[in-house]
Amino acid sequence: MARTIIAGNWKMYRTRSEALALVNGILAGAGPVPADRELLVFPAATAIAAVVERCRYSRISVGGQNLHPQREGAFTGEISAAMLIEAGATHVLVGHSERRALFAEDDAFLACKVRAALDAGLEPVFCLGETLAEREAGQTEAVVASQVRLGLGEVSGADLAKLVVAYEPVWAIGTGRTATPDQAETAHRFLRGQLVERWGAAGSGVPLLYGGSVKPGNAAELLSRPEINGVLVGGASLEAASFLGIAAAK
């Protein structure tokens, strides 16, 4: 069975000191979170090392929000897999809708990022999902299938044990609109089918996270669905109480 992961993407929020205060609050209140749920946070790059040190020997894993596919080079402002690993990160986000929309990252480039992360020993959390226009045009399945085929084109069956996929309907990210549990489960079921079709039984063990205006009030119903193996939380992960409310929801 796929693991259950509760992940918080802090985006460009929280300085180093603020990130430490936030993770302190999560650590202090994590007791009620079921033991079989993995906790994962993605702070800004400048805070990764400090958060890793604070979370050492705890149940919280730490990831980076971005990486460049090259090992090193003249890529001003970028961060490599080796830099993330030296800072203590174990995971990295790839293909978040904001990277796709704001920084014009396409699936061919994202496939290189996924491969670079896996080769370095990082666990990529590959994000995909349709826009509102695509959903209204009935293209959700075609978009998701294309993103799997192209964005995960460099992934082998042996890599799947170190891969997480997050379904993020773009129209629900930061808008206050949330896919209904039925909509989310339908998309996840289709996504699962794509993974199994491509990689066989190994595809059934890849954790599928839902992302898109997840809050304590809707987390329990989302997490109750068999094909939703966790959530990728944005704004609600910026306060310890709301993130913990989601993590403990059942």
N, C-alpha and C positions, 0 to 999 in steps of 0.2 A: 504493500500500500504506500501511497505517496505521503511524505512528511507533511505536517501542518506548520506553516510559517506565518508569523505575524511580523510584518516588516514596516518600518517607518522611514519615509524619504523626507529628510529635513530641508531639501532644496537649498536655496541661498538664504537660509535663515540660521540664526544662532551662531554667535562668535564662539571662540574656544571656551571662554568662561561660561557663557550661556549654555553651551552644549554639555559641559560638565554638570551644571546645575540640573539640566533636564535629565541626563542619564542617572544622576544621583536619585532623583525622584522616581524614576522607573525601577531602579534597583531596590529602593526602599519599599515599594508597593507591589513587587512582583509575586509575592507569596500566593495570592489567590489564582494566579494564572496556571491552568492545567500543566502538569509536568511534561506532557507529550507535545507541547507547543514550543517551537523554536522562536526566540525573539531576535530580531535583526534590525539594526539601525544604520542609516546612511547619512552621516554628518557631512558638513562641508570639508573639503580636503584639508584645510588648515587645522581642523579639530580632530582628524582621524586618530593620530597618534595618542593624543591625550585621552580620548574616549576609550581607545583600546586599552590603555594602561589602567584606566578606572574600572573597566569591565573584566580585567584579567581574573580568571578562576570563577567567573559568574556565568549565567546562562545566556548572556547577551553576546551575539556576534556583531561585528562591525564591517561595513562595506564602503566602497567608494562610489560616488555618483557618476563617474565618467572615467574613461581611459582612452589613450591613443593606441592604435594597433601596432605602431612601430615600437621597437625596444628603446630607442633613443633617437635624438636628432634635433634639427633646428625647427622645432615646433613650439614657438613661444606661447606660454600659457597652458600648455598641455601637461598631462600626467601619464606616466607609463605604468604598466602592470608591475614592474619591479619596484617602482616607487611606492605603489599602494601596498605591496607585500611587505616592504621594509617598514612601513608605517604600522603594520599589523593587521591590515584589512584581509578578510577572507572571501569577500564577495564584491561584486561590482554591478551596477545597473548598466544595461545596454539597451538602447532603443526607446528610451522614455519618450513619450509624445512631444515633450518640450524640446528634446534634442532633435527630433525629426522635424518639427515645425519651425522652431526658432533658429536652428543651426543647419538646416538642410541636409541632415544625415539620412541617406537612403539605405535600403536593405543590403546592397552590395557592400557598402562601407561598414555597416553594422555587422555583417557576417565576418568581416576581418577582425572587428573588435571582439566578437564572441570567440573566434579562434585564438586570438592573442591571449584572452583571459584564461581559456582552458589550458593552453600550452604553458602558461606561467603558474598554473595551480590555483587560480582564482575561480570562484563559482559565479558564473554570470547569471543575472536575473534579466532575462530577455523580455522586453515589453512590446506588446503589439495591441492593435485595436483599431476600430473604424471611427471615422468622423461622423457627425450628425448627418451630413449630406449623403454619405455612403450608406448609412443605416436606412435613411428614408428612401433611398433608391434601391433598397433590397440587396445591397452588395456586401453585407457583413461577412458572409461566409467566403466570398471570393477574395475579399481583402485579407482576412485572417489566413486563408490557405496560401495566398501569395507571400505574405510576410513569413510564414513558416518555411515555405519552400526556398525563398531567397535569403532571409535573414539567418536561417539555421542551416544553410546549404553546406557549410564547412564542418558540421557536427557529425560525428560517427556514433554508432550505437554504444560504443565503449565510453563515450563522453556523457551519456545521459544521466549517469549517477551524480554528476557535478553540474547539472543544469536545472534552472528554475525558469518557468515561463509565467509572465504576468499579463493577463488580459485586462486592458484598460480602454474601455470605450471612451474615446477622446471627448465626446460630448458630455461626459459625466465628471471630468476632471476639473475640480475647482469651481464648478458651476452650481453646486448644490443639488444638481440633478443626479440621481443614482439609478442605474439599471435595476429593475425589479429583480428579486431573487430568481424568478422564472427566466427573465431575459439573460441574466448572468449565467445561470446553469445551462441554458440552451447553448450559449456561446462556448462555454467550457466543454460541454459534451462534444460539440463539433471540433473544437481544438484538440481534445483528447483523441478523437477519431483520426485527425490528421497525423498526430504523433505516432499512433499505433500503426496507421497505414504505412508510414515512412520507415519506422524502426521496429515494428513488431511489438512483442510483449514488453520490451524494455520501455516503450513509450508510455505504458500504463503507470510507471512509477515516478514520472516527472511531476513535481509539485506544480499545480496551477493556482496562481493567486489571482484574486479579483482586486482591481484598483479603480477608484472613481467615487469620490465623496463618501468614503466609508466613515461611519461614525458609531459611537457606542450604541445608538438606538437601532441601527440596522445590521450590526455585525453578527448578532446571534443567528438571525434568519439566513444570512448569507453563508455563514460557516456551517450551518446545519445541512447544506446541500452536498451530496456525495462527491460531486466533481469540483467543488470549491475547496481547495486544500490550504487556504489561508488568504490573507489580504495584504495589499500594498497600500499603506495609508499615507496621505499627504498632510494636509492641514491639521487633522486631528492627532497627528503624531508629535506635534510641537508642544503639547502640554502633557505632562506625565499622567495626569488623571484620565484624560480622554484616551490616550494610547493604551493604558492599562485596562480601561473599561472595555475596549475592543478586544484586547488580548485575552481577557477573562470571560468574555461573553460566551454563553452556552445555553 
